[in-house]
Amino acid sequence: MWDENKQRRLDELQQRAQYSTLTAEEQRLLDQLILDLEQAEWAALQPALNRLQHEQDDIRADLGQAQARNATLTSLAERYADLLTRAKAQLDELAQERLVLRVEYERTLQSSALTRVGNE
């Protein structure tokens, strides 16, 4: 565990190393203190890193679900567009057929009217 005494000793050794050469024992102690500090920092950061990893996993899962939903919606939109295209084609065909029937109907009525006038 990192404490004030270790921090003070680390600061002293780093300052001495900056201005003069450390003995082998002092260098070993400095290296050990730096290692202890890194381990203490890692231990302190580990819960936050674990939480962030969990959040990232959740976000990835949500993203996967959203992508699957979007793919389904895209497919449905394409099918709907196809349905509308087919419906329009059928409607155009029915409108054309209605027009043909209407022309035939009017021709039949005119023919009947002419026949009646000719028979009178």
C-alpha positions, 0 to 999 in steps of 0.5 A, spaced: 500 500 500 502 506 498 503 511 503 506 518 505 512 515 507 513 511 501 512 518 497 516 522 501 522 517 500 520 516 492 521 524 492 527 524 495 531 519 491 528 522 485 531 529 487 537 526 489 538 522 482 537 528 478 542 532 481 547 526 483 548 518 482 545 514 487 548 508 490 546 501 487 542 500 493 538 507 493 537 505 485 534 498 487 530 502 492 528 507 487 526 502 482 522 498 487 518 504 490 516 506 482 514 499 481 510 499 488 507 506 486 505 503 479 502 497 482 498 502 487 496 506 481 493 500 477 490 497 483 486 504 484 484 504 477 482 497 476 475 498 479 474 504 474 477 500 468 472 494 470 466 499 470 468 502 463 469 495 460 462 493 463 459 499 460 463 498 453 460 491 453 453 494 454 454 499 449 457 493 444 450 489 446 446 495 445 449 497 438 448 490 436 441 490 437 440 496 434 444 494 428 439 488 428 433 492 428 435 497 423 437 491 418 430 488 420 427 495 419 431 496 412 428 490 410 421 492 411 422 498 408 424 495 402 418 490 402 413 496 403 416 500 397 416 494 393 408 493 395 407 500 393 410 499 386 406 493 385 400 496 388 401 502 383 402 498 377 396 494 379 392 501 380 394 503 373 392 497 370 385 497 373 384 504 371 386 503 364 381 497 364 376 501 367 377 506 361 376 501 356 370 498 359 367 506 359 369 507 352 365 500 350 359 502 355 359 509 351 359 506 344 354 500 346 349 506 349 350 510 342 349 504 338 343 502 342 340 509 341 342 509 334 338 503 333 332 505 336 332 512 332 333 508 326 327 503 328 322 509 329 
